[in-house]
């Protein structure tokens, strides 16, 4: 009888283990595509995102995942203004009693996956998670170790758990994929025929926009996209009237722009003729927020060569960009000789720039400094230097270019040419991930 009970218990445990494994495989099949898309958009390895989701949500079976669609265990935090879900976790009051913790609640699991990316790359948390985005996105072991060091979870073996899940289910294979690998031929045909792609709608800073064609007006774009003309005029602050003709290729946002730039770039260096509205449209940032972040009066314009902050906020008046009227204009005779191509602009990209919160202590000077001891010169006349062998001139670096084809992304090109997205953007002076068919890009 006792042996029979042990056998029943053993078979029950094996059945549960098999059921758990099937749950995980189903979960991976269901969410791998969104993990790959988020990897391309935000730079977090798909293997890491899937492993975290599997671990934190118990393959979607946890109470938090089922009731609040929260698959990563992310708590509300002071800045969260969305739906909330309360349950007992690891929070205590000042008397040591366990109290309910506030967790973020989402509309669906996909929203949770996207929010996880924004949580890790939030500029307010750059001091904590920013270093992760300097790690090779295919190095899942260093990413796992980095998450543990950053304190994402309290478990001392959090990194080992993630690595074990990644290797057990071979999740690292998804780090080498791109969005092009997600579609079967039938799906690809459906995507090509989708209304948004047919209309030329793309995304910048996670906001939908369309590039105006010759002769376009806000009214024509509204009729073509189904977005009301009043919204288009509100989202694009200086379009003028609904019948104003737009410059060919200008960006027209179909959604409200963001409060800050969500990419890695912190500064924009002003070039000749650029206005704050131009910069606002270039990065998908609300115009009033751009003025606020830089402590500039509304309607003012920055001088050429000044740097405009795209994230965080300037705190000191002395650090704000100089205005055009504050800079002495260049005399006309000098202006004719000025060639902007000859100017060395400050570097466009500063991926993880932070103000140093620490000040170096002043060096203490001795009260009665001793005069330096001067030793007599006993070396005599130095021998003449030996002639050096002539060094061969380094071979010129070969530049490699790629002509953008349909389906290409910066991420897929970085994998194909063994480089990084940021390197390609720097070589080509790109401020975002937007590329178009037929565009010639330098990749090496």
C-alpha positions in Angstrom: 0.0 0.0 0.0 2.8 2.4 1.0 4.7 1.5 -2.2 1.6 2.2 -4.3 1.2 5.6 -2.7 4.9 6.5 -3.4 4.5 5.4 -7.0 1.3 7.5 -7.4 3.1 10.5 -5.9 6.1 10.0 -8.2 3.9 9.7 -11.3 2.0 12.8 -10.2 5.2 14.8 -9.9 6.4 13.7 -13.3 3.1 14.6 -14.8 3.2 18.1 -13.2 6.8 18.6 -14.5 5.8 17.6 -18.0 2.8 20.0 -17.8 5.1 22.8 -16.6 7.5 22.2 -19.5 4.6 22.2 -22.0 3.4 25.5 -20.5 6.8 27.0 -21.0 7.1 25.9 -24.6 3.6 27.2 -25.4 4.5 30.5 -23.7 7.7 30.8 -25.7 5.9 30.1 -29.0 3.2 32.7 -28.1 5.5 35.6 -27.1 8.8 35.1 -29.0 7.7 37.4 -31.8 7.0 40.4 -29.6 10.3 39.7 -27.8 12.2 39.9 -31.1 10.3 43.0 -32.2 11.1 44.7 -28.8 14.7 43.7 -29.2 14.9 45.5 -32.5 13.0 48.5 -31.1 14.6 48.9 -27.7 17.8 46.9 -27.7 17.0 44.3 -25.0 17.9 40.7 -26.0 14.9 38.6 -26.8 16.4 35.7 -24.8 16.6 37.9 -21.7 13.1 39.3 -22.1 11.6 35.8 -22.6 13.6 34.3 -19.7 12.5 37.1 -17.4 8.9 36.7 -18.4 8.9 32.9 -18.0 10.5 33.3 -14.5 8.5 36.3 -13.2 5.1 35.1 -14.5 5.6 31.3 -14.2 4.9 31.1 -17.9 1.9 33.2 -17.7 0.3 31.2 -14.8 1.1 33.6 -11.9 -1.7 35.4 -10.2 -0.3 38.8 -11.2 0.0 37.7 -14.9 -3.5 36.3 -15.0 -5.3 39.2 -13.1 -3.2 42.2 -14.1 -1.4 41.1 -17.4 1.8 42.0 -15.6 4.4 39.4 -16.8 7.5 41.0 -15.3 6.5 41.8 -11.7 7.0 45.6 -12.2 5.6 47.7 -9.3 3.9 51.0 -9.7 6.5 53.4 -8.6 5.8 57.1 -7.9 5.5 58.1 -11.6 3.0 55.4 -12.6 -0.5 56.9 -13.4 -2.0 53.8 -15.1 -4.2 51.0 -13.7 -3.0 49.5 -10.4 -3.3 46.1 -8.9 -2.6 45.4 -5.2 -1.5 42.2 -3.5 0.8 41.0 -0.7 4.5 40.8 -1.7 7.6 42.1 0.0 6.6 45.5 1.3 6.3 46.3 5.0 5.0 49.3 7.0 7.0 51.1 9.7 5.9 48.6 12.3 7.2 45.6 10.3 3.8 44.4 9.2 3.5 43.1 5.6 1.3 45.4 3.5 -0.1 45.1 0.0 2.2 46.1 -2.8 1.1 48.2 -5.8 1.8 46.6 -9.2 1.2 48.0 -12.6 -1.8 46.5 -14.5 -1.9 46.3 -18.3 -4.5 45.9 -21.0 -2.8 42.8 -22.3 0.4 40.8 -22.2 1.9 42.6 -25.2 1.6 46.0 -23.4 3.5 44.4 -20.5 6.3 43.3 -22.8 6.6 46.8 -24.3 6.4 48.5 -20.8 9.2 46.2 -19.6 11.5 47.8 -22.3 10.5 51.3 -21.3 11.0 50.5 -17.7 14.6 49.4 -18.3 15.5 52.3 -20.6 13.7 55.0 -18.7 16.1 58.0 -18.5 15.2 58.4 -14.8 16.7 54.9 -14.2 19.7 55.3 -16.5 22.0 55.4 -13.5 20.8 52.0 -12.6 20.2 50.1 -15.9 21.9 52.3 -18.5 25.1 50.3 -18.5 23.2 47.2 -19.8 22.7 48.8 -23.2 26.4 49.0 -23.7 26.6 45.2 -23.5 26.5 43.1 -26.7 22.9 42.2 -27.2 23.9 38.6 -28.0 25.8 38.2 -24.7 22.9 37.0 -22.6 25.2 35.9 -19.7 26.5 39.4 -19.1 23.0 40.8 -19.5 21.7 38.3 -16.8 24.6 39.2 -14.5 24.0 42.9 -15.1 20.3 42.7 -14.2 21.2 41.0 -10.9 23.9 43.6 -10.1 21.4 46.4 -10.9 19.0 44.9 -8.3 16.1 44.0 -10.7 15.2 41.1 -8.4 16.2 40.3 -4.8 17.3 36.7 -5.5 21.0 36.2 -5.1 20.9 33.6 -7.9 18.7 35.6 -10.3 21.3 35.6 -13.1 21.8 31.8 -12.8 18.1 31.2 -13.1 17.8 33.3 -16.2 20.9 31.6 -17.9 19.5 28.2 -17.0 16.1 29.0 -18.6 17.8 30.5 -21.7 20.0 27.5 -22.3 17.4 24.9 -21.4 15.0 26.3 -24.0 17.7 27.6 -26.4 16.2 31.1 -26.2 19.6 32.6 -27.4 18.6 31.6 -31.0 16.1 34.5 -31.0 18.9 37.1 -30.3 20.1 36.4 -33.8 16.7 36.9 -35.5 15.2 40.1 -36.9 11.6 41.2 -37.6 12.0 39.7 -41.1 12.3 36.2 -39.7 8.9 36.5 -38.0 6.6 36.4 -41.1 5.6 33.4 -43.2 4.9 34.2 -46.9 1.2 34.5 -46.3 1.7 36.8 -43.3 4.2 38.9 -45.3 1.6 39.4 -48.1 -0.9 40.5 -45.5 1.6 42.9 -44.0 2.4 44.4 -47.4 -1.3 44.9 -48.1 -2.0 46.5 -44.6 -3.5 50.0 -44.8 -0.7 51.6 -42.7 2.1 50.3 -44.8 0.2 51.2 -48.0 -0.1 54.8 -46.7 3.5 55.0 -45.7 2.9 55.3 -42.0 6.1 54.8 -40.0 7.2 55.3 -36.3 9.7 57.6 -34.7 10.2 57.9 -30.9 7.3 55.4 -30.7 4.9 57.8 -32.5 3.2 57.3 -35.8 4.0 59.7 -38.6 3.8 60.1 -42.3 6.1 61.9 -44.8 4.3 64.6 -46.8 4.2 64.2 -50.5 4.5 67.1 -53.0 1.2 69.1 -52.8 0.1 67.6 -49.5 -1.9 69.7 -47.0 -3.0 68.8 -43.5 -6.5 68.3 -44.9 -5.4 65.9 -47.6 -3.3 63.9 -45.0 -6.3 63.8 -42.7 -8.6 62.5 -45.4 -6.0 59.9 -46.4 -5.2 58.6 -42.9 -8.5 58.9 -41.1 -7.0 61.2 -38.4 -9.0 64.3 -37.9 -7.4 67.5 -39.2 -7.8 69.2 -35.8 -5.6 66.5 -34.2 -3.0 66.8 -37.0 -2.8 70.6 -36.4 -2.5 70.0 -32.7 0.2 67.3 -32.9 2.3 69.4 -35.4 2.3 72.8 -33.7 3.4 75.0 -36.6 1.6 73.5 -39.6 -0.6 76.6 -39.9 -4.0 76.1 -41.6 -5.5 72.9 -42.8 -5.0 74.0 -46.4 -1.3 75.1 -46.1 0.9 73.3 -48.6 3.6 71.2 -46.8 7.2 70.9 -48.0 7.8 67.6 -49.8 9.2 65.0 -47.3 8.3 66.9 -44.1 7.3 64.8 -41.1 3.6 65.0 -40.1 2.8 63.2 -36.8 -0.5 61.3 -36.5 -0.2 60.9 -32.8 0.7 63.1 -29.9 4.5 63.5 -29.7 6.4 62.4 -26.6 7.7 64.5 -23.7 11.3 63.4 -24.3 13.4 61.5 -26.8 13.3 57.7 -25.9 16.4 56.9 -27.9 20.0 56.9 -26.6 20.8 60.4 -27.8 20.9 63.1 -25.2 21.9 66.3 -27.2 21.2 67.8 -30.6 23.7 70.3 -31.9 22.0 73.1 -33.8 23.0 73.7 -37.5 22.4 76.7 -39.7 18.7 77.4 -40.3 17.3 74.9 -37.7 14.6 76.0 -35.4 13.2 74.5 -32.2 10.2 73.3 -34.2 12.5 71.6 -36.7 14.2 69.8 -33.8 10.8 68.9 -32.2 9.8 67.3 -35.5 13.1 65.6 -36.0 12.9 63.7 -32.7 9.2 63.4 -32.1 9.2 65.6 -29.0 6.4 68.1 -28.0 7.6 71.6 -28.8 6.6 73.1 -25.4 8.4 70.3 -23.6 11.6 70.9 -25.7 11.5 74.6 -24.6 10.9 73.5 -21.0 13.8 71.0 -20.9 16.2 73.7 -22.1 14.9 76.6 -20.0 14.3 78.6 -23.2 11.5 81.2 -23.6 8.7 80.0 -25.9 9.2 81.3 -29.4 13.0 81.9 -29.0 15.6 80.1 -31.1 19.0 78.6 -30.3 22.2 79.9 -31.8 24.1 77.8 -34.4 26.4 75.3 -32.7 24.5 75.3 -29.4 23.4 72.0 -27.9 19.7 71.3 -27.2 18.8 68.8 -24.6 16.5 66.0 -25.7 16.1 64.2 -22.4 16.1 65.3 -18.7 16.1 69.0 -17.9 18.7 71.8 -17.8 18.8 73.0 -14.2 21.0 76.1 -14.4 20.4 79.2 -16.4 24.1 79.3 -17.3 23.8 75.8 -19.0 20.8 76.6 -21.3 21.5 77.1 -25.0 22.5 80.6 -26.1 19.8 82.3 -28.1 20.3 83.7 -31.5 20.0 87.3 -30.3 22.6 86.6 -27.6 25.3 85.7 -30.1 27.1 88.4 -32.1 26.2 87.9 -35.8 29.0 87.1 -38.3 29.9 90.0 -40.6 28.6 89.6 -44.2 32.2 89.5 -45.7 33.1 86.7 -43.3 29.8 84.9 -43.8 30.4 84.5 -47.5 33.6 82.5 -46.8 32.0 80.3 -44.2 31.5 76.7 -45.4 29.5 74.6 -42.9 31.1 71.5 -44.4 34.4 72.7 -43.0 33.2 73.1 -39.5 34.0 70.3 -37.1 30.7 69.9 -35.2 30.7 68.4 -31.7 29.9 64.7 -31.7 26.2 64.1 -32.3 25.9 61.0 -30.1 26.5 60.9 -26.4 24.9 57.6 -25.4 25.2 57.6 -21.7 26.2 61.1 -20.7 25.4 62.0 -17.1 26.3 65.0 -15.0 28.9 64.0 -12.4 27.1 64.3 -9.0 30.4 64.4 -7.2 32.9 67.3 -6.9 36.6 66.6 -6.6 37.9 67.8 -3.2 40.3 70.7 -3.5 44.0 69.8 -3.4 45.4 71.0 0.0 48.5 73.1 -0.4 51.2 72.9 2.4 51.5 76.0 4.6 55.2 76.3 4.2 56.2 74.7 0.9 59.9 73.7 0.7 61.8 75.0 -2.3 62.4 72.3 -4.9 65.8 70.6 -4.8 67.8 71.2 -8.0 70.3 68.5 -8.8 73.4 69.4 -10.9 73.4 68.2 -14.4 75.9 65.3 -14.6 74.6 63.7 -17.8 76.7 65.6 -20.2 75.7 65.9 -23.8 73.2 63.2 -24.8 74.2 60.9 -27.6 72.5 61.5 -31.0 69.3 59.5 -31.4 69.5 56.3 -33.4 67.9 56.4 -36.8 64.6 54.7 -36.8 63.6 52.2 -39.5 61.0 53.6 -41.8 57.5 52.4 -40.8 55.1 51.2 -43.6 52.1 53.5 -44.1 48.9 51.9 -42.8 46.6 50.6 -45.5 43.6 52.8 -46.2 40.4 51.5 -44.6 38.0 50.2 -47.1 34.5 51.7 -46.9 31.6 49.3 -47.4 28.1 50.5 -48.4 24.7 48.8 -48.5 21.7 49.7 -50.7 18.6 49.4 -48.5 16.3 46.7 -49.7 12.7 46.0 -48.7 12.6 44.5 -45.2 16.0 45.8 -44.2 16.3 47.3 -40.7 19.3 48.8 -38.9 19.4 45.8 -36.6 19.4 43.2 -39.4 22.2 45.2 -41.2 24.2 45.4 -38.0 24.1 41.6 -37.8 24.9 41.1 -41.5 28.0 43.3 -41.4 29.1 42.4 -37.9 28.7 45.9 -36.5 26.2 47.8 -34.2 23.1 49.9 -34.9 24.8 52.9 -33.2 27.9 52.5 -35.4 25.8 52.6 -38.6 23.8 55.6 -37.3 27.0 57.5 -36.5 28.6 56.7 -39.9 25.5 58.0 -41.7 24.6 60.8 -39.4 21.2 59.3 -38.6 19.2 60.6 -35.6 16.7 57.7 -35.6 16.2 54.2 -36.8 14.2 55.3 -39.9 15.6 54.0 -43.2 14.0 53.8 -46.6 14.2 51.5 -49.6 17.0 52.6 -52.1 18.9 54.5 -49.4 22.7 54.1 -49.6 24.2 53.4 -46.1 27.8 53.1 -45.1 28.1 50.0 -42.9 31.9 49.7 -42.4 
